[in-house]
Amino acid sequence: MATLSVQTIVDSGLTGSLAAVGASDQFIDDGSGRTFIEVANASGSSINVTITAITTSATVPGVGAVTIADIVVAVGNGVTKAIGPFPTGMYNNGSGLVLFTCSATSSVTAKALQINPAS
């Protein structure tokens, strides 16, 4: 399992670098609501990216218990898709890591990005 380094988007811009994905990868989400991943698929067919829910249920006032599901996003061949941000405590574990898997890994790359707060 690889940990993607989070790259910060700043006022002057960011090219960023993509990394090959493995069967299961992760990145650090600081809970700011500004972190997401970008997945580029050149595998020849559509893939699914699954963000693993760490908390599987929550209590909502006035509603009761609700189920929190994994996030599954289809990324077509030749498509680059941004996914996130992720609600704190639902998708990041105690170490602040968000876990994700891709249904195929050949010719699939990703990067973790964070938007710099406005100054």
Disulfide bonds with the S-S distance in Angstrom:
none
